[in-house]
Amino acid sequence: MKIVDRGLHIAALLVCLPFLIAVERPPGLGDVREVRTWSYPGYTRVVVELSRDIELPRNGLVRLAANTPAGRPERIYLDLPGVWVGMRYDRGVPVGDGLLRGVRLGQNTLRTTRIVIDLERYDRHRVFALASPSRIVIDVFGSRRSRVREDPSGRLPSGLRRVQKIIVDPGHGGSDPGATGIAGLREKDVNLGIGRLLARRLEERGFDVILTRDADQTRSLEERTAIAESAGGDIFVSIHANASARAAARGIETYTLDRNHERHSLNVAARENGIPASKLDPLQRALATLHADEAGDHSEELAGLVHSNVIRGARSRDRSLPDLGLKKGPFYVLFMSSMSSLLVETGFVTNRHDAALLRSGPYQQVLADRIAEGIERYRQQVELGLASRDGLPGGLR
């Protein structure tokens, strides 16, 4: 990243602007479909949806110092080659959340769109591309001014804050059915059934619960994590069902986040991300590793407790059910959230034995009960750790 004064470049752009407005759009360009923003306690997310995939420029985001005499705030910009925006966002997208002033988009050249983010505060950023649909995600981190609700947990690191609010994410939904298996069994229906039951069981244990969807709704990955982050969740648990070209494949596996290169993990991650495995590029795996470094130990501890509980419960119904173990993979929905996270693959809809179990209401109840029990055990361990740190007997507070 570099901080430079681009006054001459901007002046040249202003001279060319009437020309850019007047000319016809060149052929073969993608479009900017939509710009969305979400304000979280520790950062703001900007998502630019495009009509097709693009290659991000090698120099990435460029940071520009404030130009006070010209009335220009500190800002960062990113060029999108092969994209046309024209004058659609000529007035910009106001944010005003104490971290970002707003987002501006314009035609920097005939074949390049520029995204400019005007800053109020800035610490660091990250940028990555997602597919299906194609979009650019820019997260800007910093200590914002007090214009948005402060996170009630204080956003302490995982393991240093009490576990109270659980985000339950039934994967897929609406126009995205997920995997389809035996006799038309749809993953999205299995996920929602288990997710709803899990929410009830967690509430019975005294947790606050937020569902990313409670009906057959379409939710993008960034919408799911926006719900989670806006709610200030302490744990994010994503419910899914597996699929395989091998009809004999069955069993339960639980994932945490990593850039694991194991072929099976990459294939599962690609399917749940809604993209081909080839699109899990090194940048996205590196981002997964960054998040894993931040919350990985606590996520693994949580996943271990949940997985062992789920296996015991599932085998009470089918002793032959394989335990596929704890695994790691680059799941978008996990690395886009900042809390302890896990993804449970509850069985294979493409296997006749697993599919029969997953259709069963009582079996879904067993899975929900055991996931809730594993989360409760994790909460107890965190409370004991906090009590030990604070010198309090028996976790009193």
Number of C-alpha atoms within 10 A of each C-alpha: 10 11 13 11 13 12 11 9 9 12 11 11 16 13 10 13 15 10 12 19 13 8 9 10 14 10 9 10 16 19 16 21 15 13 18 14 20 19 23 24 23 18 21 21 20 22 20 18 22 23 16 17 18 18 9 16 11 6 10 15 20 15 18 19 15 17 14 9 6 8 8 13 16 19 23 22 18 20 22 23 19 20 24 27 23 19 13 14 16 12 11 17 16 13 19 17 21 18 28 26 18 19 24 17 25 22 24 22 17 20 18 18 22 19 20 20 25 23 21 19 18 17 11 10 15 13 19 15 20 22 18 15 13 17 22 19 20 20 21 23 20 19 14 22 13 11 10 14 11 14 16 10 15 11 17 12 15 20 21 13 15 16 21 17 21 24 26 27 27 31 31 28 22 14 11 17 16 23 21 17 20 16 11 11 18 22 30 25 23 24 25 25 22 25 28 20 18 27 23 15 20 23 14 11 12 11 18 16 20 18 20 21 21 16 15 16 15 15 18 16 18 21 15 22 25 20 20 27 24 14 18 23 27 25 25 25 24 23 26 27 30 26 21 16 8 9 15 13 18 24 21 22 21 25 27 29 31 24 23 16 13 11 11 12 20 21 20 20 23 20 17 20 22 18 16 15 16 9 12 21 12 10 13 20 20 14 21 24 19 16 19 25 12 15 20 22 15 21 23 22 14 24 27 20 18 23 24 17 20 27 24 16 20 23 13 13 13 15 11 11 17 16 18 15 14 16 18 21 27 30 27 23 25 26 24 20 21 23 28 28 26 27 26 23 20 26 26 29 30 27 22 17 20 23 23 15 20 25 16 12 13 12 19 22 19 20 23 25 21 23 27 25 20 21 23 21 16 22 17 15 16 20 21 17 16 20 16 13 11 12 11 12 10 11 17 11 9
